[in-house]
Structures are given as C-alpha cells and as structure tokens.
Amino acid sequence: MSEVVEVAAAILLREGQEGTEFLLAQRPEGKPYSGYWEFPGGKVEPGESLREALQRELQEELGITLERAWPWLSCQYTYPHATVRLKFFRVVAWQGEIAPIEHSGFAWTRIGAVSPVAPLLPANGPILRALDLPSLYALTNAAANGIDAELARLESALAGGLRMIQVRDKTLSPSERLRLARGVMALTAGYPGARVLVNDDEALARAVGAHGLHLSSSRLMALAQRPSFERIGASCHTAEELARAAALGLDFALLGPLLPTKSHPGVIGMGWDEFARLSEKSPLPVFSLGGMKPELLETAWAFGAHGIALMRGW
C-alpha cells in the first residue's frame, strides 16, 4: 500500500445574509484534478502539527492568518495519484483579506444550498452533508416532564432556533409515544430545515413521517446495513461503536457519557480528553452527550465535537 499523505484542510465559515457560508477554492492548472473545487489546505510537512500545517497553508494559499479553528472530521481517500488522510478544521476567525494566491478562484456557498460551483473533489462531497447538521441536538424527556409540557418546551425551543430533535422516551407506552411523536412532527412542520429522529423504533418513525432514526448502541452493533432513512445517528460509547457507525455510513454519532448526569448517578463519565481521543479519527460528526449545557458548546468544539446533545438543558 502506498504511503498515506497527511493533509490539513480548512472549512472557512462566515455569516452571510441568508445563513452561514463556507469557502471553496478551485485547483489551478498543472495540479492533479485541475479545475476541481476543494476546501483549502495541504500536506503536513515533517515536524509540523496539523494545526501548524493549517496555519501555513492558509497563509500560502489565501494570504490570511489563522485566529480560531476547531478540529472536526477526519477522512481517508485514495486518488489515482495518492492516498490522503484529511483532517478538517472549522475556521471561524482569521486576519487579512482572502485572495486566491494558489488557486484559480474561490466561491462562498451557503450551508444547505446547492453548490454554485462544480465539480468538487470526491473526498469533499460527504463534508457538505455533515456541515448541514445543526450544532444542538435535543432529546425529549416527556417521561419526566409530561407530554404536554414537553411539547410546550419544544415549541419554545423551536422558536429560539432548535432544528434537530430526537423522540426518545422509550419508557412511555406505545400510545403515549405515538402521541408525543405526532406532536413533535406537528410542531416542526412550521420550521423549514427542522429534523425529527425517532429512537430505535423504525415502525413509529415511518408511521409519523419522521426524517430519520436514532440507533441505540446495541441496535447499532446488531445491524448489517444502514436502514433506509434520510438521516441516521447512533449512540456510541467506544471506539468500536464509532467505527461501526462509520462503516454503516451513518450521518453522525453521539459519544458519551461525557460528564456526570442525573440519569446516570455515580457514573463519572469519560471526560473531555478521552472524548477527543475517541472522536479524533472519526469521519462522522460526533456530538458530545452527558452533562451538557448550552454554555459548553464552545468547549465541545475545542475538543473536536460537531456539537452537543442534551436532554434537560435545551
């Protein structure tokens, strides 16, 4: 097998008039895949860390100085000329004006919109789908709060910007869970882009027209192939489970428990360092779960999380 080339890649993000936008750059003449569009970045040189390589490449390619960047996904791809292992960083602050120093041009694209440029490098296609995931994932807790109170809480959260919900509450009776799921679907119908996933119950998810399915870790490990839903996530606790979620081609994973929680008294949790170690090589967006609060979102980003998942604090 040929040597794997380590690459640091940047997803530059800014707020546009219609939502968050990201930057794509066009490969110049004379390079493999010339004319294709990609996320800026390049090869890690001997002695460099991934972040140091990212800083150097942004200076050389775009003329900007890195200020703030969060580690994100990792993926490996074999091209005819090389096998590359890319580490993507979400870059949220920089100094200087962007210029296509080593590219033929660049273009800003709104997350979730059809790209105005083509073709994209093959390795970058799945990244666009991952970018479209919200950073907050809410799990219902109607068993503790009551169905009506939970729906009222959800209505307020949707008005405040929440866009991804998991109908969990596996201890409710089938009829109660059906009423909850129908209520959640009715509330989200008025919010374009809102997605509802049902925990483990494919029949219920299809009955209410949910956008996806969320797998428990035991269900994840028992599956031979991805179920046919638009979005599928899974709860993971180990490197083996994360690898299984990636092998099945799921859209994202939850990893935890991270910190102590009321639902798991006496469980300390894996902590941020272990979370970062387990999620570092994941090709899937990973949400931190367990003891999360909205004010921990930037901490989660700093340790490589796509976002946070929470049951009480949303």
Backbone bond lengths (Angstrom), bond angles and torsions (degrees), N, CA, C in turn:
res aa  C-N    CA-C-N  psi(-1)  N-CA   C-N-CA  omega(-1)  CA-C   N-CA-C  phi
1 M - - - 1.467 - - 1.532 109.18 -
2 S 1.328 117.69 138.13 1.453 121.61 -179.77 1.524 110.91 -68.84
3 E 1.318 114.95 158.13 1.462 120.65 179.67 1.524 110.37 -62.33
4 V 1.325 115.56 141.40 1.463 121.02 178.58 1.525 108.96 -86.85
5 V 1.325 116.44 127.20 1.457 122.18 179.38 1.533 109.15 -90.14
6 E 1.327 116.51 122.13 1.469 120.94 178.55 1.526 109.08 -81.87
7 V 1.318 115.92 131.16 1.463 121.74 -176.91 1.525 109.82 -131.01
8 A 1.314 116.65 136.09 1.469 122.53 171.66 1.526 107.84 -102.97
9 A 1.326 116.83 127.42 1.467 121.51 -176.30 1.519 110.14 -124.91
10 A 1.332 115.72 144.52 1.461 122.00 -174.38 1.519 111.29 -112.33
11 I 1.323 115.28 130.91 1.459 120.92 169.01 1.521 105.93 -107.42
12 L 1.325 115.95 97.14 1.458 121.05 -179.90 1.527 108.86 -77.69
13 L 1.319 116.31 128.19 1.458 122.35 -175.06 1.525 110.29 -120.16
14 R 1.334 115.44 138.92 1.459 120.71 174.42 1.527 108.16 -146.06
15 E 1.320 116.32 160.11 1.455 121.05 177.79 1.526 109.68 -90.18
16 G 1.321 116.64 120.07 1.456 122.12 176.87 1.520 110.99 -100.43
17 Q 1.308 116.57 -176.22 1.467 121.05 -178.20 1.524 112.42 -66.29
18 E 1.348 117.15 -28.50 1.464 120.34 -176.07 1.522 112.89 -114.95
19 G 1.326 117.18 13.91 1.457 119.71 179.71 1.517 111.78 135.93
20 T 1.326 116.20 -175.46 1.461 121.49 -177.86 1.521 110.54 -71.70
21 E 1.333 115.45 136.62 1.459 121.89 -179.54 1.531 110.25 -119.07
22 F 1.348 115.56 154.44 1.450 121.41 176.26 1.526 109.44 -127.65
23 L 1.339 115.52 159.19 1.463 121.41 -174.92 1.516 111.39 -100.83
24 L 1.337 115.99 134.68 1.453 123.18 169.89 1.523 108.39 -118.69
25 A 1.338 116.18 143.66 1.461 121.56 179.72 1.523 109.54 -122.87
26 Q 1.342 116.28 148.83 1.464 121.11 -176.74 1.528 110.80 -98.92
27 R 1.336 115.37 130.63 1.460 120.60 -179.48 1.531 110.17 -68.86
28 P 1.347 116.95 137.62 1.474 120.43 -174.30 1.527 112.07 -80.49
29 E 1.300 115.14 169.77 1.460 121.62 173.76 1.528 109.76 -61.65
30 G 1.336 115.30 145.54 1.452 120.06 177.52 1.508 114.85 95.04
31 K 1.345 117.40 -12.23 1.453 120.98 177.19 1.523 109.36 -105.23
32 P 1.362 118.28 154.89 1.462 119.14 173.44 1.530 110.50 -54.77
33 Y 1.322 116.04 141.67 1.465 122.31 -178.97 1.538 111.16 60.65
34 S 1.312 117.61 36.78 1.462 120.09 177.41 1.525 109.73 -58.46
35 G 1.335 116.13 140.00 1.455 121.95 -177.84 1.516 113.84 90.45
36 Y 1.328 117.58 -15.79 1.467 120.89 177.15 1.532 109.41 -77.33
37 W 1.322 114.29 156.58 1.466 120.78 179.83 1.518 109.83 -103.51
38 E 1.319 115.68 145.61 1.460 121.06 -174.31 1.528 110.31 -151.28
39 F 1.322 114.74 170.66 1.457 120.36 167.96 1.525 107.78 -83.39
40 P 1.333 118.71 135.58 1.466 120.33 -177.78 1.526 111.46 -59.92
41 G 1.314 115.69 152.62 1.456 120.86 178.40 1.509 110.52 152.84
42 G 1.327 116.29 -172.65 1.454 118.70 179.96 1.512 112.65 -178.41
43 K 1.299 114.07 -174.82 1.460 123.36 -173.48 1.529 112.12 -65.41
44 V 1.324 115.03 140.32 1.462 121.67 174.45 1.528 108.50 -79.47
45 E 1.319 116.31 123.66 1.457 121.18 -179.79 1.532 110.85 -82.61
46 P 1.348 117.36 156.51 1.476 120.14 178.87 1.526 111.39 -53.41
47 G 1.323 115.98 133.82 1.455 121.48 178.51 1.513 114.92 86.48
48 E 1.336 117.66 -7.24 1.465 121.31 -179.49 1.526 111.04 -91.88
49 S 1.320 115.86 146.04 1.458 120.49 165.39 1.526 108.30 -82.38
50 L 1.304 116.46 167.57 1.463 120.14 177.91 1.522 111.06 -60.70
51 R 1.315 116.63 -41.53 1.463 119.52 -178.73 1.535 111.19 -68.57
52 E 1.323 116.94 -37.56 1.462 120.01 177.10 1.525 110.72 -64.28
53 A 1.339 116.27 -40.48 1.465 119.79 177.48 1.525 110.58 -64.11
54 L 1.315 116.19 -40.05 1.463 120.33 178.72 1.520 110.60 -60.65
55 Q 1.326 116.54 -46.20 1.470 121.36 179.34 1.525 110.95 -59.25
56 R 1.328 116.62 -48.10 1.466 120.35 -178.69 1.528 111.37 -63.10
57 E 1.324 116.97 -44.61 1.461 120.56 -177.58 1.529 111.39 -64.54
58 L 1.312 117.74 -39.14 1.468 119.92 179.39 1.523 110.91 -66.01
59 Q 1.321 116.11 -35.85 1.464 119.92 177.37 1.524 110.44 -68.15
60 E 1.337 116.22 -45.05 1.464 120.33 -177.03 1.524 112.62 -71.08
61 E 1.344 116.75 -39.63 1.462 119.98 -172.81 1.525 113.55 -88.44
62 L 1.342 116.59 -35.76 1.459 119.88 -172.60 1.525 113.65 -122.11
63 G 1.334 117.65 -9.09 1.453 120.44 178.59 1.513 114.75 74.32
64 I 1.329 117.69 26.45 1.468 120.90 -179.24 1.526 110.14 -119.92
65 T 1.337 114.88 158.29 1.457 122.16 178.71 1.532 109.34 -108.97
66 L 1.307 115.64 125.95 1.465 121.60 -177.37 1.521 111.14 -67.28
67 E 1.336 116.31 135.80 1.469 121.55 174.59 1.525 111.98 -115.65
68 R 1.330 117.43 -52.62 1.471 120.55 -178.88 1.518 109.35 -137.05
69 A 1.337 115.21 130.92 1.464 120.71 178.44 1.523 109.12 -148.70
70 W 1.327 115.71 141.16 1.458 121.45 179.27 1.526 109.34 -109.55
71 P 1.338 119.29 131.19 1.468 120.28 174.25 1.524 109.75 -64.21
72 W 1.330 116.11 143.89 1.475 119.27 -174.33 1.520 109.60 -136.81
73 L 1.309 119.45 -122.30 1.458 122.72 -172.36 1.522 112.46 -81.94
74 S 1.332 114.66 159.87 1.453 122.77 170.43 1.525 108.49 -126.21
75 C 1.316 117.17 142.24 1.461 118.98 175.01 1.518 109.90 -152.16
76 Q 1.327 115.56 152.86 1.455 121.43 178.78 1.521 108.84 -117.94
77 Y 1.331 116.10 137.79 1.467 120.68 -177.20 1.523 109.12 -144.07
78 T 1.347 115.50 137.75 1.458 120.69 179.13 1.521 110.11 -104.97
79 Y 1.330 115.18 113.68 1.461 122.30 172.48 1.533 108.45 -93.74
80 P 1.333 117.65 167.35 1.473 118.90 176.55 1.525 113.21 -58.66
81 H 1.347 116.63 -30.65 1.459 119.41 -175.86 1.525 114.04 -97.17
82 A 1.351 118.17 -13.44 1.470 119.12 -176.29 1.524 110.42 -172.78
83 T 1.338 114.62 156.04 1.461 121.85 169.20 1.524 107.53 -103.83
84 V 1.322 116.48 124.29 1.461 120.45 -176.39 1.522 110.40 -117.96
85 R 1.325 115.57 143.78 1.468 121.52 171.56 1.523 106.39 -115.32
86 L 1.322 115.59 111.51 1.457 121.35 -174.15 1.522 110.87 -99.55
87 K 1.305 114.89 134.10 1.460 121.25 169.77 1.519 106.86 -111.03
88 F 1.328 115.65 117.29 1.456 120.70 -178.82 1.526 110.13 -93.17
89 F 1.324 114.57 138.69 1.465 122.18 174.07 1.519 108.18 -119.39
90 R 1.319 116.93 138.62 1.463 121.08 171.71 1.530 107.50 -89.41
91 V 1.312 115.88 112.32 1.468 122.29 -176.21 1.523 108.62 -96.63
92 V 1.328 116.51 119.18 1.462 120.50 -173.51 1.525 113.41 -113.17
93 A 1.328 117.82 -9.03 1.469 120.03 178.09 1.521 109.62 -152.83
94 W 1.337 115.00 138.14 1.461 121.29 178.64 1.521 108.97 -153.44
95 Q 1.326 116.20 165.70 1.457 122.19 175.96 1.524 108.89 -113.02
96 G 1.336 115.24 143.45 1.453 120.30 177.86 1.511 112.30 103.35
97 E 1.331 115.25 164.75 1.456 122.21 178.13 1.525 109.44 -94.79
98 I 1.324 115.41 132.12 1.463 120.29 -178.47 1.527 110.04 -68.88
99 A 1.336 115.39 132.08 1.466 121.57 177.37 1.527 108.36 -137.83
100 P 1.328 118.68 140.41 1.476 121.59 -179.22 1.526 111.81 -79.26
101 I 1.334 116.31 69.66 1.466 121.26 -175.21 1.527 111.28 -65.16
102 E 1.323 116.76 -43.76 1.468 120.81 -177.73 1.524 111.72 -115.65
103 H 1.318 117.79 17.73 1.456 122.22 178.13 1.530 109.63 -128.47
104 S 1.325 115.29 162.94 1.465 119.89 177.82 1.523 111.62 -77.11
105 G 1.310 117.01 -20.27 1.459 121.12 -179.93 1.510 110.05 174.94
106 F 1.342 116.65 176.11 1.465 120.32 175.21 1.512 109.43 -144.06
107 A 1.346 115.65 161.13 1.465 121.17 -177.94 1.517 109.57 -147.38
108 W 1.338 115.81 139.80 1.467 121.58 174.72 1.521 108.48 -94.36
109 T 1.342 116.18 136.82 1.461 122.78 -178.70 1.521 109.52 -130.69
110 R 1.318 116.95 135.02 1.468 120.46 178.65 1.527 110.04 -74.35
111 I 1.331 116.16 134.93 1.462 120.50 177.12 1.528 109.55 -58.34
112 G 1.318 115.86 130.64 1.457 121.73 179.95 1.509 114.17 92.34
113 A 1.339 118.14 -11.98 1.459 121.66 -179.80 1.523 110.00 -91.94
114 V 1.313 116.00 159.85 1.457 120.47 174.68 1.525 108.35 -68.13
115 S 1.315 116.67 131.99 1.460 119.88 -178.21 1.521 110.38 -62.74
116 P 1.338 117.45 133.64 1.467 120.02 178.87 1.522 112.59 -79.84
117 V 1.344 117.00 -4.91 1.458 120.30 -178.29 1.530 109.81 -124.50
118 A 1.319 116.32 153.99 1.458 122.97 178.94 1.527 107.89 -162.14
119 P 1.354 115.90 157.61 1.460 127.90 -1.88 1.525 111.61 -85.87
120 L 1.334 115.44 159.93 1.461 121.35 175.03 1.523 109.57 -93.49
121 L 1.323 116.67 149.50 1.457 119.36 170.83 1.524 109.23 -57.72
122 P 1.334 119.09 136.66 1.471 121.20 -175.64 1.523 114.29 -54.92
123 A 1.315 117.55 -36.65 1.469 120.07 -177.84 1.518 112.60 -66.08
124 N 1.327 117.51 -19.61 1.459 120.80 -174.01 1.528 114.19 -93.43
125 G 1.331 117.80 -12.78 1.452 120.47 -178.03 1.530 114.48 -55.55
126 P 1.358 119.07 -51.70 1.469 119.90 -179.34 1.521 113.70 -61.89
127 I 1.341 116.86 -22.80 1.460 120.16 -178.59 1.528 110.36 -65.71
128 L 1.323 117.30 -35.25 1.465 120.62 -179.49 1.524 110.69 -62.93
129 R 1.319 116.94 -40.09 1.467 120.89 178.53 1.526 111.01 -66.77
130 A 1.314 116.53 -40.03 1.461 120.30 179.25 1.527 111.67 -66.70
131 L 1.317 117.00 -36.84 1.464 121.00 179.13 1.524 112.05 -60.84
132 D 1.323 116.58 -27.55 1.455 121.62 -175.10 1.528 112.98 -75.82
133 L 1.325 117.94 -6.76 1.465 120.64 178.98 1.522 110.98 -77.13
134 P 1.331 118.19 134.97 1.475 119.94 173.81 1.530 110.65 -63.50
135 S 1.311 117.15 163.81 1.462 120.96 179.90 1.534 112.47 -91.63
136 L 1.324 117.43 -7.10 1.465 121.58 179.55 1.526 109.23 -121.15
137 Y 1.320 116.71 128.39 1.465 123.54 -178.06 1.523 106.99 -124.71
138 A 1.334 116.52 114.40 1.462 121.33 -175.08 1.525 111.02 -99.23
139 L 1.327 116.06 133.53 1.464 122.39 176.44 1.518 108.38 -106.44
140 T 1.323 116.71 132.88 1.459 119.30 -178.26 1.526 111.14 -71.44
141 N 1.321 114.72 152.58 1.469 122.46 -179.28 1.529 109.48 -138.52
142 A 1.337 114.81 46.49 1.465 120.33 -177.15 1.523 112.51 -67.84
143 A 1.315 117.54 -24.95 1.464 119.77 179.31 1.527 110.89 -62.16
144 A 1.336 116.62 -32.64 1.459 120.94 179.31 1.524 111.85 -90.38
145 N 1.335 117.26 -36.67 1.460 120.86 -171.79 1.528 114.28 -96.70
146 G 1.317 116.66 -18.07 1.467 120.21 -171.95 1.520 109.04 93.54
147 I 1.331 116.58 145.27 1.464 120.41 -174.64 1.521 111.68 -63.30
148 D 1.332 116.84 -47.86 1.469 119.54 -176.94 1.531 111.40 -63.92
149 A 1.326 116.42 -42.49 1.466 119.56 178.86 1.520 111.04 -65.85
150 E 1.327 117.05 -36.46 1.463 119.92 179.33 1.524 111.00 -68.29
151 L 1.315 116.98 -38.68 1.463 119.76 177.60 1.532 110.89 -66.53
152 A 1.311 116.90 -36.48 1.466 119.77 176.90 1.522 110.67 -66.64
153 R 1.326 116.61 -40.80 1.459 121.09 176.80 1.528 110.31 -62.08
154 L 1.320 115.74 -41.19 1.454 120.85 179.79 1.527 111.72 -66.53
155 E 1.324 116.52 -39.23 1.470 120.14 178.58 1.525 110.74 -59.94
156 S 1.317 116.47 -42.30 1.463 120.78 178.38 1.527 111.14 -66.33
157 A 1.331 117.08 -41.08 1.464 120.55 -178.86 1.523 111.56 -67.26
158 L 1.318 117.53 -37.60 1.460 120.96 177.07 1.529 110.57 -63.28
159 A 1.306 116.26 -40.96 1.465 119.84 177.39 1.520 111.14 -63.89
160 G 1.338 116.17 -26.98 1.458 120.85 179.37 1.511 114.41 -88.38
161 G 1.347 117.64 -0.22 1.463 120.14 174.91 1.515 116.49 117.90
162 L 1.330 119.65 -4.94 1.462 121.54 178.28 1.529 109.84 -60.59
163 R 1.363 117.07 135.78 1.461 119.45 -177.07 1.531 114.21 -135.51
164 M 1.334 119.09 5.38 1.467 118.97 176.03 1.521 109.45 -144.39
165 I 1.335 115.01 124.73 1.463 121.32 -173.84 1.518 110.00 -131.38
166 Q 1.312 115.25 138.55 1.463 121.00 171.35 1.522 109.18 -107.19
167 V 1.334 116.90 122.58 1.458 121.14 172.06 1.532 105.95 -79.92
168 R 1.317 115.84 102.92 1.464 121.38 -175.74 1.534 108.61 -98.57
169 D 1.314 117.97 -104.59 1.478 122.65 170.99 1.520 113.46 43.32
170 K 1.320 116.32 56.43 1.459 120.94 -177.38 1.530 113.19 -73.78
171 T 1.350 117.10 -11.05 1.462 119.22 179.73 1.526 112.72 -88.00
172 L 1.324 118.11 -8.87 1.463 120.17 176.28 1.524 110.31 -68.49
173 S 1.330 115.87 155.38 1.460 119.26 174.40 1.522 109.29 -66.42
174 P 1.329 118.39 158.20 1.475 119.71 179.31 1.523 113.61 -54.17
175 S 1.326 117.37 -39.79 1.464 119.25 -178.82 1.526 111.30 -70.11
176 E 1.335 117.15 -37.66 1.459 120.39 177.99 1.528 111.07 -68.14
177 R 1.309 115.62 -40.31 1.469 118.94 -179.71 1.529 110.40 -67.34
178 L 1.321 116.82 -36.02 1.460 120.55 176.57 1.524 110.09 -64.19
179 R 1.337 116.94 -42.73 1.467 119.93 178.85 1.519 110.93 -63.55
180 L 1.330 116.68 -41.48 1.467 120.46 177.85 1.529 110.61 -62.34
181 A 1.324 116.93 -48.14 1.465 120.69 -177.48 1.526 111.04 -62.47
182 R 1.329 117.00 -41.95 1.467 119.87 177.87 1.526 110.79 -63.75
183 G 1.322 116.01 -39.43 1.467 119.61 178.77 1.513 111.85 -64.69
184 V 1.321 116.56 -41.00 1.464 120.35 178.61 1.524 110.35 -64.40
185 M 1.317 117.00 -43.58 1.467 120.48 179.33 1.530 110.97 -62.78
186 A 1.324 117.26 -39.65 1.464 120.47 179.78 1.526 111.02 -64.65
187 L 1.324 116.72 -40.48 1.465 120.03 -179.82 1.524 111.85 -67.60
188 T 1.322 117.08 -41.31 1.465 119.55 -175.76 1.523 112.53 -76.66
189 A 1.332 117.81 -14.26 1.467 120.38 -178.92 1.528 111.79 -59.16
190 G 1.317 117.14 -27.40 1.456 120.98 -178.62 1.520 114.14 -87.20
191 Y 1.340 117.40 5.10 1.460 120.88 -177.17 1.534 109.84 -126.41
192 P 1.335 117.41 97.24 1.467 120.58 179.60 1.527 111.14 -55.76
193 G 1.306 116.07 134.56 1.461 120.44 180.00 1.510 113.99 91.86
194 A 1.344 118.00 -12.21 1.465 120.01 177.43 1.528 109.31 -71.80
195 R 1.341 116.07 140.17 1.458 121.40 -177.56 1.526 109.98 -127.00
196 V 1.325 115.03 139.83 1.461 121.62 178.45 1.517 108.67 -120.44
197 L 1.337 116.03 127.15 1.459 121.82 175.30 1.518 108.50 -116.62
198 V 1.310 117.15 142.29 1.465 122.60 179.39 1.521 108.77 -105.10
199 N 1.316 116.45 133.84 1.454 121.87 -178.12 1.525 110.62 -74.00
200 D 1.348 115.58 113.26 1.472 125.73 168.26 1.531 117.85 67.74
201 D 1.315 119.76 -24.08 1.470 121.89 -171.93 1.533 110.43 -95.90
202 E 1.337 116.61 95.30 1.461 120.72 -178.85 1.522 111.74 -62.85
203 A 1.323 116.70 -40.33 1.461 120.36 -177.81 1.526 110.57 -62.78
204 L 1.322 117.05 -43.67 1.460 120.79 178.76 1.527 110.33 -65.34
205 A 1.332 116.91 -42.71 1.465 120.52 179.70 1.522 110.99 -59.17
206 R 1.311 117.26 -41.84 1.465 120.06 -179.84 1.528 111.21 -73.30
207 A 1.320 116.41 -34.84 1.470 119.97 -178.22 1.519 112.14 -63.97
208 V 1.331 116.91 -34.98 1.469 119.61 -177.30 1.529 112.20 -99.33
209 G 1.334 117.02 -1.97 1.462 119.77 -179.60 1.511 113.60 73.99
210 A 1.346 117.27 33.49 1.460 121.30 179.83 1.522 110.71 -63.33
211 H 1.323 115.46 157.36 1.461 120.54 -178.13 1.520 112.40 -81.93
212 G 1.334 116.66 -13.36 1.449 117.29 -177.06 1.514 113.03 -172.47
213 L 1.323 113.64 -174.80 1.453 122.64 -176.05 1.523 108.13 -130.67
214 H 1.332 115.78 141.16 1.459 120.29 174.17 1.520 107.92 -115.33
215 L 1.334 116.56 124.65 1.453 122.61 -174.61 1.523 111.80 -95.49
216 S 1.322 115.84 135.83 1.459 119.19 168.39 1.519 108.29 -70.06
217 S 1.331 117.49 163.73 1.463 119.98 -178.23 1.523 111.59 -63.57
218 S 1.327 116.85 -36.69 1.471 119.24 179.15 1.526 111.22 -67.52
219 R 1.326 117.02 -40.71 1.465 120.20 177.56 1.525 110.35 -66.51
220 L 1.319 116.84 -39.35 1.455 121.85 178.17 1.522 110.88 -56.20
221 M 1.328 116.87 -48.91 1.461 120.70 -175.11 1.521 112.48 -72.42
222 A 1.327 117.68 -17.08 1.469 120.87 -179.60 1.524 112.76 -89.68
223 L 1.334 117.79 -14.81 1.460 121.18 -175.12 1.529 111.75 -79.42
224 A 1.348 115.01 145.36 1.462 121.23 175.63 1.518 111.76 -99.18
225 Q 1.336 117.22 -22.08 1.457 120.52 178.82 1.520 109.92 -152.47
226 R 1.317 115.18 163.82 1.462 121.81 -178.77 1.529 110.15 -68.49
227 P 1.339 118.23 130.58 1.467 119.97 172.49 1.531 110.73 -64.76
228 S 1.314 116.11 158.43 1.472 120.24 -173.43 1.527 111.57 -90.78
229 F 1.334 114.80 75.61 1.456 121.98 174.24 1.524 108.52 -126.18
230 E 1.328 115.95 157.96 1.461 120.59 -179.93 1.521 111.68 -61.90
231 R 1.330 116.35 -44.99 1.463 121.11 -179.35 1.522 109.11 -129.61
232 I 1.334 115.34 135.55 1.462 119.82 177.27 1.520 109.25 -138.47
233 G 1.330 114.85 127.33 1.447 121.50 174.05 1.513 109.88 -119.22
234 A 1.322 116.56 172.36 1.463 120.73 179.96 1.513 110.24 -148.81
235 S 1.318 115.11 148.69 1.463 121.30 174.15 1.518 108.89 -88.50
236 C 1.327 116.88 128.25 1.459 122.25 -177.07 1.527 110.14 -128.95
237 H 1.335 114.14 151.97 1.463 120.31 179.39 1.521 111.88 -130.21
238 T 1.334 117.02 -13.45 1.460 121.54 -173.79 1.522 110.49 -136.63
239 A 1.333 115.50 166.89 1.464 120.77 175.88 1.525 110.68 -62.91
240 E 1.320 116.91 -36.95 1.463 121.08 179.35 1.531 111.21 -61.36
241 E 1.316 116.54 -42.57 1.465 119.93 -179.89 1.528 111.61 -69.39
242 L 1.326 117.19 -38.84 1.464 119.81 175.35 1.526 110.94 -60.70
243 A 1.336 116.15 -42.55 1.457 120.33 179.46 1.525 110.92 -64.71
244 R 1.310 116.97 -36.73 1.463 120.51 178.69 1.526 111.06 -66.38
245 A 1.317 117.00 -41.68 1.463 120.86 177.85 1.520 110.89 -60.58
246 A 1.328 116.36 -39.84 1.465 120.42 178.66 1.521 110.97 -69.06
247 A 1.336 117.15 -41.65 1.460 121.10 -178.70 1.527 111.72 -63.83
248 L 1.320 117.57 -31.81 1.465 121.96 178.54 1.529 112.32 -81.54
249 G 1.328 116.69 -5.43 1.458 119.85 179.40 1.514 113.46 72.87
250 L 1.345 117.13 34.07 1.462 119.84 177.95 1.528 109.49 -72.05
251 D 1.327 115.95 170.70 1.464 120.90 -174.74 1.520 113.46 -91.86
252 F 1.325 117.14 -28.68 1.465 119.83 179.37 1.520 108.82 -165.37
253 A 1.328 115.02 170.04 1.461 121.34 178.30 1.514 109.74 -135.67
254 L 1.320 115.52 152.10 1.460 122.91 167.31 1.519 107.22 -103.42
255 L 1.315 117.55 138.03 1.460 121.41 -179.36 1.520 109.33 -128.51
256 G 1.326 115.50 126.29 1.451 120.33 -179.10 1.524 110.34 175.23
257 P 1.335 118.26 -167.53 1.465 124.51 0.42 1.525 111.81 -72.75
258 L 1.327 114.48 142.20 1.457 120.47 -174.88 1.524 111.80 -90.03
259 L 1.330 116.16 -51.11 1.455 122.97 -178.59 1.531 108.84 -122.47
260 P 1.327 118.37 166.20 1.468 120.00 177.56 1.530 111.41 -58.44
261 T 1.332 116.57 143.50 1.462 122.11 -179.49 1.528 110.19 -134.24
262 K 1.339 115.59 160.08 1.462 120.70 176.74 1.518 111.56 -67.07
263 S 1.338 116.34 -30.93 1.459 119.51 -177.24 1.529 112.64 -78.11
264 H 1.349 117.20 -15.31 1.470 121.17 178.00 1.527 109.48 -130.79
265 P 1.356 117.20 67.65 1.468 119.75 -178.20 1.522 111.22 -61.33
266 G 1.318 115.82 137.37 1.452 120.53 179.27 1.517 114.84 89.53
267 V 1.347 117.23 -11.68 1.459 121.08 178.16 1.532 108.93 -91.01
268 I 1.315 116.67 120.02 1.465 120.84 -175.29 1.526 111.29 -72.28
269 G 1.302 117.45 -37.78 1.462 121.53 -176.26 1.515 111.75 96.13
270 M 1.336 116.61 161.17 1.464 121.25 -173.91 1.524 113.33 -76.10
271 G 1.327 118.04 -23.98 1.459 120.77 -178.57 1.516 112.02 82.38
272 W 1.333 115.52 164.93 1.466 121.26 -173.96 1.521 112.83 -67.57
273 D 1.320 118.54 -39.26 1.462 120.17 -177.09 1.527 111.23 -64.49
274 E 1.318 116.92 -42.42 1.463 119.82 178.31 1.525 110.63 -69.04
275 F 1.316 116.86 -37.34 1.465 119.62 175.04 1.526 110.48 -57.70
276 A 1.332 116.24 -46.51 1.466 120.43 -179.57 1.519 111.14 -63.63
277 R 1.318 117.16 -39.65 1.472 120.36 -179.46 1.526 110.81 -64.43
278 L 1.323 116.94 -43.91 1.460 120.53 -176.93 1.529 112.11 -71.64
279 S 1.315 116.49 -36.36 1.472 119.65 -174.31 1.523 113.17 -89.48
280 E 1.333 117.85 -9.75 1.464 121.67 -171.03 1.530 112.67 -57.03
281 K 1.322 118.16 -40.48 1.466 121.78 -175.66 1.524 112.74 -97.27
282 S 1.315 117.93 6.28 1.459 120.00 -174.94 1.527 111.71 -71.88
283 P 1.350 117.26 132.34 1.469 120.12 172.56 1.520 112.43 -81.48
284 L 1.332 116.85 -5.75 1.461 121.73 179.95 1.524 110.52 -103.14
285 P 1.336 117.71 148.05 1.466 119.63 169.45 1.528 109.60 -61.16
286 V 1.323 116.65 135.37 1.461 121.56 -177.66 1.526 108.92 -120.61
287 F 1.334 115.67 125.74 1.463 122.13 175.57 1.524 108.67 -95.83
288 S 1.316 117.08 138.81 1.463 120.96 173.46 1.528 109.13 -81.89
289 L 1.332 115.50 139.48 1.466 122.08 -176.14 1.522 109.76 -135.45
290 G 1.324 115.32 138.24 1.456 120.34 175.73 1.514 112.04 111.19
291 G 1.334 116.40 103.54 1.460 120.43 179.73 1.514 114.06 76.20
292 M 1.333 116.75 16.88 1.459 119.44 -176.67 1.533 112.29 -79.58
293 K 1.327 114.17 148.03 1.461 123.63 173.46 1.527 107.27 -136.04
294 P 1.330 118.13 152.82 1.469 119.11 -178.84 1.518 114.00 -53.33
295 E 1.330 117.27 -33.14 1.465 119.18 -178.39 1.527 112.90 -72.02
296 L 1.338 117.96 -6.71 1.463 121.42 177.16 1.530 112.45 -93.29
297 L 1.325 117.93 4.88 1.459 120.36 -175.01 1.526 112.32 -60.93
298 E 1.333 117.93 -46.63 1.463 119.42 -179.37 1.519 111.62 -67.19
299 T 1.309 117.27 -33.10 1.465 119.96 174.54 1.518 110.01 -62.28
300 A 1.328 116.18 -43.76 1.464 120.55 178.59 1.519 110.77 -60.90
301 W 1.330 117.61 -43.75 1.465 121.06 177.69 1.527 111.02 -58.57
302 A 1.324 116.46 -42.40 1.461 120.58 -177.22 1.524 112.05 -63.50
303 F 1.321 117.54 -26.64 1.464 121.68 179.48 1.529 112.34 -98.51
304 G 1.325 117.21 14.11 1.458 120.92 172.02 1.505 116.12 97.22
305 A 1.328 118.67 3.20 1.466 120.42 -179.91 1.524 111.23 -75.96
306 H 1.321 115.89 148.78 1.463 119.87 170.57 1.519 109.97 -72.68
307 G 1.323 115.55 -36.56 1.460 120.83 -178.72 1.517 109.54 -173.65
308 I 1.318 116.14 -161.55 1.465 121.06 -179.10 1.518 110.01 -125.11
309 A 1.327 115.11 147.09 1.454 122.25 174.63 1.524 107.43 -116.09
310 L 1.318 116.54 135.66 1.455 119.44 -176.46 1.522 111.10 -150.70
311 M 1.345 114.19 150.50 1.457 120.41 -176.01 1.523 111.51 -105.99
312 R 1.313 117.27 -34.60 1.470 120.17 -176.99 1.534 112.50 -103.08
313 G 1.324 116.95 -37.41 1.449 119.70 -168.32 1.516 116.89 -84.01
314 W 1.333 118.42 -2.16 1.472 116.73 -177.68 1.501 112.80 -78.14
